[in-house]
């Protein structure tokens, strides 16, 4: 299998996006649709976008690097491999139950709290677990990136994913909530059936490929160290990883924006403003910490770095081994981090050179007023052009609402936008969860598409059945 296939696919996608600037005119919509001519993007123009990419999205690439470094340190504990072995042994013969729980959890956290990028910190762990249970790398990709896609398809209370829809369509998170839950539950069910039917039949058959994802046991030379190795306790590692996940969930759930709960904001304010001898000691130590409900990947980076320090002392790892493990993990994450930068370069290019609107105007002009199929096609294209839901929705909605003025269908339109976006992330070369997973597992994009297209069709059929029902009943 050729290396860096995912990286090549993203580079080709970026070049194709640039080529389209030579073919299509740019268009904007403020109070009316206006074409402003062609602005051909050249190679040096692409390079010039990097200041914007790093300024707005560089922290996401940094997050990917820190995740890599974090797992490099986990390998040094000796407990990480034992934890994986213990889980595989515990679920032997019950692998279906384990993986269904993982997929349902990932989908729910994405749907409820918008953790689609934050969950990347668990992908290496789950991928190793899936492989050790006997499934192939394509199945591991479906379990991780696939469950995130299903969670996006059935988005419920994730404010970060839906705020643009709320702004332009004047909808509430609870509008048609039953339809979103149906998409989420049936999506997880279809994904699960797909994984267990095809997980062991397709993809890489080389057993040695798994060695890259399963950590070796820590090797020692002294006999007393060998005895110590067998006494390495797993529960401190499990506790630390559980705490990271729990804090991340609490931090990302939109308490105020979705549920009007201000408790965490009040607690954070009280802590940061607390003064000791007239000095706000905790506020200075914590710095500009965001309250739960407003966290992003920056807070998770800090959390993982603190966890590394705790692991160092709990498992008595030498600093040299900590730096060595962190460095090896970062090196492995370099290509995925580069893919993040290139995907957001695609986003900046299509934002600075907005030829998308020309395509959307043509498609929406094929029918009069609202149509679920032309709406779905527009969202599909915008989801490929924009590797972020906010930008995918924003690139269409200002013009869309000027064409589709019947507000009676806006709740349905919101469901269509979020469902189609989620489904597209299964295959889009601008989907960060997907492309990072393909890069990490060194899986061919072509092999992935051949493996996943049946699931893609099934989810699209499910979505349009739900859309049609909603059209008839609302």
SEVEX-855087 format. One line per 8 residues: their letters; for each residue x, z, y of C-alpha. Coordinates in Angstrom, 1 decimal. Layout:
<nodes>
a) X:Z:Y; ...;
</nodes>
This chain:
<nodes>
xxxxxxxx) 0.0:0.0:0.0; 1.4:-1.0:3.4; 2.2:1.8:5.7; 0.7:2.4:9.1; -2.3:0.2:8.4; -4.6:2.2:10.6; -2.1:2.0:13.5; -2.0:-1.8:13.1;
xxxxxxxx) -5.7:-2.0:13.1; -6.0:0.0:16.4; -3.3:-2.1:18.0; -5.1:-5.3:17.1; -8.3:-3.8:18.4; -6.7:-3.0:21.7; -5.3:-6.5:22.0; -8.7:-8.0:21.2;
xxxxxxxx) -10.3:-5.8:23.9; -7.7:-7.1:26.4; -8.4:-10.7:25.3; -12.0:-10.3:26.1; -11.1:-9.7:29.7; -9.9:-13.3:29.8; -13.2:-14.6:28.4; -16.0:-12.4:29.9;
xxxxxxxx) -16.6:-11.6:33.5; -16.7:-8.0:34.7; -20.1:-6.7:35.8; -21.3:-3.5:37.4; -24.6:-1.8:37.9; -25.3:0.5:40.9; -28.7:-0.3:42.2; -28.6:-3.9:40.8;
xxxxxxxx) -26.6:-5.9:38.3; -23.6:-7.6:39.9; -20.9:-9.8:38.3; -17.6:-9.5:40.0; -15.5:-12.1:38.2; -12.8:-12.0:35.6; -9.8:-9.6:35.8; -7.4:-10.7:33.0;
xxxxxxxx) -5.5:-7.8:31.5; -1.9:-8.3:30.7; 0.6:-6.4:28.6; 2.0:-4.5:31.6; -1.6:-3.6:32.7; -2.1:-1.9:29.3; 1.1:0.1:29.9; 0.0:1.1:33.4;
xxxxxxxx) -3.1:2.7:31.9; -1.0:5.4:30.2; -0.9:7.7:33.3; -4.7:7.8:33.1; -4.8:8.2:29.3; -2.3:11.1:29.3; -3.9:12.6:32.4; -7.4:12.7:30.9;
xxxxxxxx) -6.8:12.6:27.1; -3.3:13.7:26.5; -4.4:17.1:25.3; -6.2:15.5:22.4; -2.9:13.9:21.2; -1.2:17.3:21.7; -3.9:18.9:19.6; -3.2:16.5:16.7;
xxxxxxxx) 0.5:17.3:16.9; -0.1:21.1:16.9; -2.5:20.7:13.9; 0.4:19.0:12.1; 2.8:21.7:13.1; 0.3:24.4:12.1; 0.1:23.0:8.5; 3.9:22.7:8.4;
xxxxxxxx) 4.1:26.4:8.9; 1.3:27.1:6.4; 3.4:25.3:3.8; 6.1:27.9:4.5; 3.9:30.9:3.7; 3.7:30.3:0.0; 0.1:31.5:0.2; -1.4:28.2:1.2;
xxxxxxxx) -0.6:26.5:-2.1; -1.9:29.6:-4.0; -5.1:29.5:-1.9; -5.7:25.8:-2.8; -4.9:26.5:-6.5; -7.3:29.4:-6.5; -10.1:27.4:-5.0; -9.6:24.5:-7.4;
xxxxxxxx) -9.7:27.0:-10.3; -12.7:28.8:-9.0; -14.7:25.6:-8.6; -13.5:23.9:-11.8; -16.6:22.2:-13.2; -18.4:23.0:-10.0; -16.6:20.5:-7.7; -19.9:19.0:-6.7;
xxxxxxxx) -21.1:22.3:-5.3; -17.9:22.9:-3.4; -17.8:19.5:-1.8; -21.5:19.5:-0.9; -21.0:22.8:0.9; -18.0:21.3:2.8; -19.9:18.2:3.8; -23.0:20.1:4.9;
xxxxxxxx) -20.9:22.6:6.9; -18.9:19.8:8.7; -22.1:17.9:9.4; -23.9:21.0:10.7; -21.0:22.1:12.9; -20.8:18.6:14.4; -24.6:18.4:14.9; -25.1:21.9:16.3;
xxxxxxxx) -21.9:22.6:18.2; -20.1:19.3:18.8; -17.0:20.2:16.8; -16.3:16.6:15.7; -12.8:16.6:17.1; -12.1:20.4:16.6; -12.8:19.9:12.9; -9.7:17.8:12.6;
xxxxxxxx) -7.8:21.1:12.2; -9.5:21.5:8.8; -9.1:17.9:7.6; -5.7:18.3:6.0; -6.9:21.4:4.1; -10.1:19.6:2.8; -8.2:16.4:1.9; -5.8:18.4:-0.2;
xxxxxxxx) -8.6:20.2:-1.9; -10.6:17.0:-2.7; -7.5:15.4:-4.1; -6.6:18.4:-6.3; -10.2:18.3:-7.6; -9.5:14.9:-9.0; -11.1:12.6:-6.4; -9.3:9.8:-4.6;
xxxxxxxx) -8.2:9.4:-1.0; -11.2:7.3:-0.1; -13.5:10.1:-1.3; -11.5:12.6:0.7; -12.0:10.4:3.8; -15.7:10.2:3.1; -16.0:14.0:2.7; -14.2:14.6:6.1;
xxxxxxxx) -14.7:11.7:8.5; -18.0:10.8:6.7; -19.6:14.2:7.2; -18.6:14.2:10.8; -20.3:10.8:11.2; -23.5:12.1:9.6; -23.4:15.2:11.9; -23.2:12.9:14.9;
xxxxxxxx) -26.0:10.8:13.5; -28.2:13.9:13.4; -27.0:15.6:16.5; -29.3:18.5:17.4; -28.0:21.0:20.0; -24.5:19.6:20.8; -24.6:19.5:24.6; -21.3:17.7:25.0;
xxxxxxxx) -22.6:14.8:22.9; -26.1:14.6:24.5; -25.6:15.5:28.2; -25.6:11.8:29.3; -28.8:11.2:27.3; -30.4:14.2:29.0; -29.3:13.0:32.4; -30.5:9.4:32.2;
xxxxxxxx) -33.5:9.7:29.9; -34.8:13.1:31.1; -35.1:14.4:27.6; -34.6:17.9:26.2; -32.5:18.9:23.2; -35.7:20.0:21.3; -37.5:16.6:21.8; -38.1:15.0:18.4;
xxxxxxxx) -36.0:17.7:16.9; -37.7:17.2:13.5; -36.5:13.6:13.4; -32.9:14.7:14.1; -33.1:17.2:11.4; -34.4:14.6:9.0; -31.5:12.3:9.8; -29.1:15.1:9.4;
xxxxxxxx) -30.4:16.4:6.0; -31.0:13.0:4.4; -27.7:11.8:5.8; -25.8:14.6:4.1; -27.8:13.9:0.9; -27.0:10.2:0.9; -23.3:10.9:1.7; -23.1:13.4:-1.2;
xxxxxxxx) -24.6:11.0:-3.7; -22.3:8.2:-2.5; -19.1:10.4:-2.8; -19.9:11.6:-6.3; -21.0:8.1:-7.5; -18.0:6.2:-6.2; -15.4:8.9:-5.5; -13.4:8.4:-8.7;
xxxxxxxx) -13.9:4.6:-9.1; -12.4:3.1:-6.0; -9.2:3.5:-4.0; -5.6:4.4:-4.7; -4.9:5.0:-8.4; -1.3:6.2:-8.1; -1.2:9.8:-9.0; 2.1:10.3:-7.2;
xxxxxxxx) 0.3:9.6:-3.9; -1.3:13.0:-4.1; 2.1:14.8:-3.8; 2.2:14.1:-0.1; -0.9:16.2:0.5; -0.4:19.1:-2.0; 2.2:21.6:-0.7; 4.9:22.6:-3.1;
xxxxxxxx) 5.4:26.2:-4.0; 8.0:27.9:-1.9; 11.3:27.8:-3.8; 13.6:30.8:-3.8; 17.1:31.4:-5.2; 17.3:35.2:-5.6; 15.5:36.9:-8.5; 14.0:39.5:-6.2;
xxxxxxxx) 12.7:36.8:-4.0; 11.1:35.1:-7.1; 9.3:38.4:-7.9; 8.2:38.6:-4.3; 6.9:35.1:-4.4; 4.5:35.9:-7.1; 3.3:38.9:-5.1; 2.5:36.8:-2.0;
xxxxxxxx) -1.0:37.8:-1.0; -3.6:35.1:-0.2; -6.2:37.2:1.6; -4.3:37.6:4.9; -4.1:33.8:5.1; -7.8:33.4:4.3; -8.7:36.0:6.9; -6.6:34.3:9.6;
xxxxxxxx) -8.1:30.9:8.8; -11.6:32.3:8.7; -11.1:34.0:12.1; -9.8:30.8:13.6; -12.9:28.9:12.4; -15.3:31.6:13.5; -13.8:31.9:17.0; -13.8:28.1:17.3;
xxxxxxxx) -17.5:27.9:16.3; -18.4:30.6:18.9; -16.3:28.9:21.5; -17.9:25.5:21.0; -21.5:26.4:20.6; -23.1:25.5:24.0; -24.7:29.0:24.5; -25.7:28.5:28.1;
xxxxxxxx) -26.3:24.7:28.3; -28.4:24.6:25.1; -29.8:28.1:24.7; -29.6:29.6:28.2; -27.5:32.5:26.8; -25.1:33.8:29.5; -23.8:36.8:27.5; -20.4:35.3:26.8;
xxxxxxxx) -19.9:34.3:30.5; -20.7:37.8:31.6; -18.4:39.3:29.1; -15.5:37.0:30.0; -16.0:37.7:33.7; -16.1:41.5:33.1; -12.8:41.3:31.1; -10.9:39.0:33.4;
xxxxxxxx) -12.0:41.0:36.5; -11.2:44.4:35.0; -8.6:46.1:37.2; -6.0:48.7:36.2; -4.6:50.4:39.2; -6.0:47.6:41.3; -4.4:44.9:39.2; -6.6:42.5:37.1;
xxxxxxxx) -4.4:43.0:34.0; -6.5:41.1:31.4; -7.3:38.3:33.8; -3.6:37.7:34.4; -2.6:37.9:30.7; -5.4:35.6:29.6; -5.1:33.2:32.5; -7.8:30.6:33.0;
xxxxxxxx) -9.6:31.3:29.8; -13.0:29.7:29.4; -16.0:31.7:28.1; -17.5:30.9:24.7; -19.7:27.9:25.1; -17.2:26.0:27.3; -14.2:25.7:25.0; -12.3:22.5:24.3;
xxxxxxxx) -9.3:21.6:22.2; -6.9:23.3:24.7; -8.2:26.7:23.7; -7.9:25.7:20.0; -4.2:24.7:20.6; -3.6:28.2:22.0; -5.4:29.8:19.1; -3.4:27.9:16.5;
xxxxxxxx) -0.1:28.8:18.2; -1.0:32.4:18.2; -2.0:32.2:14.5; 1.5:30.7:13.8; 3.1:33.8:15.3; 0.9:36.1:13.3; 1.6:34.2:10.1; 5.3:34.5:10.8;
xxxxxxxx) 5.2:38.3:10.9; 2.5:38.7:8.2; 4.5:36.6:5.7; 7.9:37.5:7.0; 9.0:33.9:7.6; 12.3:33.4:9.3; 12.1:31.8:12.7; 14.3:29.0:11.5;
xxxxxxxx) 11.7:28.2:8.7; 8.9:28.4:11.2; 10.6:25.9:13.5; 11.5:23.7:10.5; 8.0:23.7:9.1; 6.4:23.1:12.5; 8.8:20.2:13.2; 8.1:18.6:9.9;
xxxxxxxx) 4.4:18.9:10.5; 4.7:17.4:14.0; 6.7:14.5:12.7; 4.0:13.7:10.2; 1.4:13.9:12.9; 3.2:11.5:15.2; 1.4:8.3:14.0; -2.1:9.9:14.2;
xxxxxxxx) -1.2:11.2:17.7; -0.2:7.7:18.7; -3.4:6.4:17.4; -5.3:8.8:19.6; -3.4:7.5:22.7; -4.2:3.9:21.7; -7.8:4.5:21.1; -8.2:6.1:24.5;
xxxxxxxx) -6.2:3.2:26.0; -9.0:1.0:24.6; -11.5:3.3:26.4; -9.7:3.2:29.7; -9.4:-0.6:29.5; -13.1:-1.2:28.9; -13.9:1.3:31.7; -11.5:-0.2:34.3;
xxxxxxxx) -12.5:-3.7:33.3; -16.3:-3.4:32.6; -17.1:-6.7:30.8; -19.3:-4.8:28.4; -22.3:-5.0:30.6; -22.4:-8.8:30.4; -22.9:-8.4:26.6; -25.6:-5.7:27.0;
xxxxxxxx) -27.5:-7.8:29.6; -27.6:-10.8:27.3; -28.9:-8.7:24.3; -31.5:-6.8:26.2; -32.7:-10.0:27.7; -33.6:-11.4:24.2; -36.7:-9.2:24.2; -39.1:-7.9:26.9;
xxxxxxxx) -39.0:-4.2:27.4; -38.1:-1.8:24.7; -37.2:-3.0:21.2; -35.6:-0.8:18.6; -33.4:-3.6:17.2; -32.0:-4.9:20.4; -31.5:-1.2:21.5; -29.7:-0.4:18.3;
xxxxxxxx) -27.5:-3.5:18.6; -26.5:-2.6:22.1; -25.6:1.0:21.1; -23.7:-0.3:18.1; -21.5:-2.5:20.3; -21.0:0.2:23.0; -20.0:2.7:20.2; -17.2:0.3:19.1;
xxxxxxxx) -16.0:-0.3:22.6; -16.0:3.4:23.5; -14.4:5.9:21.2; -16.3:8.8:22.8; -20.1:9.4:22.9; -20.3:10.2:26.6; -18.6:6.9:27.6; -20.5:5.0:25.0;
xxxxxxxx) -23.8:6.2:26.4; -22.7:6.0:30.0; -21.6:2.4:29.7; -25.2:1.3:28.8; -27.7:3.8:30.1; -27.6:3.1:33.9; -28.5:-0.5:33.4; -30.7:0.2:30.3;
xxxxxxxx) -33.1:2.4:32.2; -33.5:-0.3:34.9; -34.6:-2.7:32.2; -36.6:-0.4:30.0; -38.7:1.5:32.5; -41.5:2.8:30.2; -40.5:6.4:29.9; -42.9:7.0:27.0;
xxxxxxxx) -40.2:5.7:24.6; -37.2:7.6:26.1; -37.3:10.4:23.5; -37.1:7.8:20.8; -34.3:5.9:22.7; -32.3:9.1:22.8; -32.5:9.5:19.0; -31.5:5.8:18.6;
xxxxxxxx) -28.5:6.2:20.8; -27.1:9.3:19.0; -28.0:8.1:15.5; -26.4:4.6:15.8; -23.3:6.1:17.5; -22.8:8.4:14.6; -23.3:5.7:12.0; -20.8:3.4:13.7;
xxxxxxxx) -18.1:6.0:13.6; -18.0:5.4:9.9; -16.3:2.1:10.4; -15.4:1.6:14.1; -11.6:1.1:14.7; -12.1:3.3:17.8; -13.4:6.3:15.8; -10.9:9.1:16.2;
xxxxxxxx) -12.0:11.1:13.1; -11.9:8.0:10.9; -8.7:6.4:12.1; -6.8:9.6:12.1; -7.9:10.4:8.6; -6.9:6.9:7.4; -3.5:7.3:9.1; -3.0:10.7:7.6;
xxxxxxxx) -3.8:9.6:4.1; -2.1:6.1:4.6; -5.3:4.5:3.5; -6.0:0.8:4.2; -8.8:0.1:6.6; -9.8:-2.9:4.5; -10.0:-0.7:1.4; -12.1:1.9:3.3;
xxxxxxxx) -14.6:-0.8:4.5; -15.0:-2.2:1.0; -15.6:1.4:-0.2; -18.0:2.6:2.6; -20.1:-0.5:3.4; -22.9:0.5:1.0; -23.2:3.9:2.6; -23.2:2.3:6.0;
xxxxxxxx) -26.1:0.1:5.0; -28.0:3.0:3.5; -27.6:5.1:6.6; -28.7:2.2:8.8; -31.8:1.6:6.7; -32.6:5.3:6.9; -32.1:5.3:10.6; -34.4:2.4:11.3;
xxxxxxxx) -37.1:3.7:9.0; -37.1:6.9:11.1; -37.1:4.9:14.3; -40.1:2.8:13.1; -42.0:5.9:12.1; -41.3:7.5:15.5; -42.4:4.3:17.2; -45.7:4.5:15.4;
xx) -46.4:8.1:16.0; -45.3:8.8:19.5;
</nodes>
